[in-house]
Each structure stands twice: as C-alpha cells, then as structure tokens.
Amino acid sequence: MDLQLLKPDAGHDGPMYLQLYRRYRNAIAQGQLAPGDRVPSVRSLASALNLARGTVELAYQMLTSEGYFVARGAAGTIVSPRITGLPGAGEPKAAREAPPAMPSRDTAPGDILPFQLGLPALDAFPRKTWARLTGRCLRTLDTAAMLYPHPAGYEPLRRAIATYLGVSRGISCSHEQVFVTGGYRGALDLVCRTLLQPGDLGWYEDPGYVHARHHLLNAGMRLAPIPVDDEGMNVAVGLRVAADARFAVVTPTHQSPTGVALSLPRRLELLEWAKARGAWIIEDDYDSEFRYHGRPLPALKSLDAGGRVLYTGTFSKVLFPGLRLAYLVAPSALVERLNLALNHVPGPGSILPQAMVAEFMEQGHFARHLRKMRTLYATRRGYLVDALERVMGDRLYVQPQAGGIHVLAYLPQEHGDRALAAAAAAAGLAVGALSDWYMHNAERGGLLMGFANFVSAGWTDDATMRLQVVLERSRSSTRATS
Ligand SMILES: Cc1ncc(COP(=O)(O)O)c(C=O)c1O
C-alpha cells in the first residue's frame, strides 16, 4: 500500500501514535492490507513518514498487543493471518451506512468470547503465585489433610472465609458456621435438602439469576416471581402475593442482573417478614467485591438479629469459576442440623483446591488481587460503556450501576432481545438476553454484556462494532418483514 496513506496529521485528531494505529486498523479493515502482508519496519516507516521512531514503535506495540500484527523477530512484522476482515475501525458511522459485513470472530483472547458473562478477568489472574502455592501445598500437606475431609470443608479455608467476611462484609461468624460448597448451586442444594421440602414456595427476583432459578425448580421448589424496581426486590409485592412463602432468594448488593441495590427500608421489611413467618432468606452476595463508586450497604446477614439469613458467596468471580468453590454461612442455631445433613450431600470435593485458596487468602494475595481487580474492572467497564455510547448512540440505553462485572443495556421496545442474542451468538458474540432472566414477560428487552475480559479499548471497540452490525442487520430484516 501507499505508505503516505498512513501519515498522521500534526495537531489533528489526537496523538500521532494513535492516528497511526487507527490508520493501520482502517487499512486492515478496508482490505488495503491483507492477513499475512508484511508491514515496514519501525525504522523504515519512521523515515518514510518523517516520524520519531518512538511514535511508530508505540503504534506497533498497540497493534501487536491487540492481535492485528504478529512480530516474527528477524523475519519482520506481518498483519496477523488470523484476521479475516474487521469492521471500519473507529468509524461507527461508516458501519451504519455501508451494507454491514460480518467481521472476524478471531478478536477475543483465548477461548473467551467477547461479552461473555460471569467470568472474571482471566488474563489478570496471578498464575505464578498460584502455581507457587500449588507446589507448596502439595509439598506440605500433612497426613491429617490426606484423610477423609470434613464434609463442611477444609478448616483453614473456613477460618479464612470467616475472617474475610468479618472485615469486608460486616458479618460476624465463627468458622463453624461456614460451609464450603461446590459452587453456589452446592449451597442451594444444601439448603433445599436440609431446610426446605419439595413443593415449598419461595420469592424469586423477577428478573433474577436464571441458573439458580432452574436449579430450585428442578429441586421441586415453587417460585413466586417478585418484581424488581430501582430499590431492588419489591418486598411489598411479596407480602401481598405470597406472604406465606417459606423462603426468599435475593441479591441485595447488586441485584442480578439489573445491578440495583436493595434499599435499607426493604432490607428491614424483608428481615421482619422472615422473622415473623419463620421463613428463610437466601442472600446471594455473588459479586459485592466489585464496586466502582460509593460503598456497598452491609450484607443483609450483618443485620440478621432473628437468625433467618443464609448467606452465600462464591470464588467464581473473585478467583475463577473452574474452582467450583462457594460457601454458605448459616445462623449458629442451624450448624448442628446442617452438619448432620452433610453426610448425605456431595460436599465441596477435594481438599487441594481448598487448601490453595486458604493459603492464597492467609498470605494476603486475595486482598491484593481484589484491590487490583477493582481498578482493572473500572477501566474495562469504561472501555465498554464508552464504546457503547460512541458506536450505538441512542440505540441502546446503558443502565447505570455501581458495581458488578457486566453491563445491562436496554433496547428500544421494538427489538426482540432473544433473537438479537441468538444472532449475536451466531456471530461469535456472547451477549445475554434480559428476557431469559424473567419469569414473567419482560417489560423491556435488554442485552447483558460481560466486560471483564476486554483487555483493551481496541478489542472492545471491535467487539462493539461487530455487535452494532448484528443490530443493524436485525433492524433491516425487521423493517423488511413489517
Ligand atoms: C447471580 C449469581 N449468583 C451466584 C453465582 C455463582 O455461581 P457459582 O458459584 O455456581 O459459579 C453467579 C455466577 O455467575 C451469579 O451470577
């Protein structure tokens, strides 16, 4: 290609390295540079365009780290052979006006699809520390830890969790109240087997966490959908339609999936109802660790004078979901009953992962990791919200929320979010449809988008533009059929 087309304008359109970076991306998107094409060396491009070498180097570094370029050492740098066509980089308008072409799906790191929900930032997991602790755990595991484990979990981990919850969530509990489980569903299973009976009725947030809903229905529970508004689950509706329920499942810190917090008056009403009726509250505190402004309200459990709250947390969002480790904190009056029941449930499995997490927490790595992730997620959330605003404009409305690792964006009424999510899935984009999280018909369609694995603004822009193409196509086909 003509190298002069890459030349940035001094004093125009941002820093020179960013202009160069964008021009390369555009050239690749428009086919002026093909996968496998060799690009000039830093030195020769700097001299051809009369730029400082550092400027070209910076742009090349960005293009390489984002997967557009592949550096092959002495053999030079080429356009990545994995790229098979990207949307007009940086120009959402062009994508809107041109007939939409489907860009490559090779732009996500590893096996993670863009927008995938429920995953923490796996690139930022401290693998070296983890590997060192694994070796240490294997070398130092004593004979006691090799016997049949306590079904409530490895004691040092239970102690570490109790300490952590005291400091971070205002929950005062002993390690004996902590039951380590195989994921959140393991905790639900324990509750269903010990405190509930098939046919029992429970309040369930509408919309609410879809997987736990199916799990509870599968365990024979009946669920009363309780609407969620901007103060969280509407407790007054629960009292009106199902005051005699045996349990309620809530996500008070960041309602799943809307992200709103359960207001203090509603928390108190809910606790009052549970105490008066002898009902159980299952508090799912799945991602309270990630909050970007303001402080979270203390956990419901910390206000539980009546001993009705079963608190659950998970390591899926703060470490990684492949661990399959979560925990339940029970009121002390229930400890004996749960311990008896534990002999009949699968429990948290092998001691080893539990020993590693315990060590990770005890040595301060956990607290450090969380601090680092809070900053990282604020940045990555910013990438996505910026990209959505720039690329989608008023075609999506991003619900403001103070925390969590996903964004909820509402669609204009006429759009079917399920069809859109299915079309996006066909294009390799893992957005979720808000309607799937409803038991009743959704009032408004929306898309749920994970942002934790958007490693750069460039990746995020590309994925968002690909989503915009899907939206555009679905609008055109809706217009054509109406
Ligand atoms: C609302 C909610 N609760 C709980 C969990 C944790 O589930 P698990 O521990 O099974 O990974 C998740 C995970 O995505 C979630 O979104």
The ligand as an SDF file (V2000), in Angstrom:
LIG
                    3D

 16 16  0  0  0  0  0  0  0  0999 V2000
  -26.2340  -14.0980   40.4910 C   0  0  0  0  0  0  0  0  0  0  0  0
  -25.1710  -15.1290   40.6710 C   0  0  0  0  0  0  0  0  0  0  0  0
  -25.1120  -15.8190   41.8130 N   0  0  0  0  0  0  0  0  0  0  0  0
  -24.1820  -16.7550   42.0300 C   0  0  0  0  0  0  0  0  0  0  0  0
  -23.2290  -17.0320   41.0780 C   0  0  0  0  0  0  0  0  0  0  0  0
  -22.1550  -18.0380   41.3880 C   0  0  0  0  0  0  0  0  0  0  0  0
  -22.3540  -19.2580   40.9010 O   0  0  0  0  0  0  0  0  0  0  0  0
  -21.2220  -20.3900   41.0540 P   0  0  0  0  0  0  0  0  0  0  0  0
  -20.6540  -20.3210   42.4330 O   0  0  0  0  0  0  0  0  0  0  0  0
  -22.0010  -21.6340   40.8290 O   0  0  0  0  0  0  0  0  0  0  0  0
  -20.2110  -20.1360   39.9880 O   0  0  0  0  0  0  0  0  0  0  0  0
  -23.2460  -16.3660   39.8760 C   0  0  0  0  0  0  0  0  0  0  0  0
  -22.2680  -16.6930   38.8450 C   0  0  0  0  0  0  0  0  0  0  0  0
  -22.2870  -16.2440   37.7250 O   0  0  0  0  0  0  0  0  0  0  0  0
  -24.2340  -15.3700   39.6660 C   0  0  0  0  0  0  0  0  0  0  0  0
  -24.2840  -14.6570   38.5300 O   0  0  0  0  0  0  0  0  0  0  0  0
  1  2  1  0
  2  3  1  0
  2 15  2  0
  3  4  2  0
  4  5  1  0
  5  6  1  0
  5 12  2  0
  6  7  1  0
  7  8  1  0
  8  9  2  0
  8 10  1  0
  8 11  1  0
 12 13  1  0
 12 15  1  0
 13 14  2  0
 15 16  1  0
M  END
$$$$
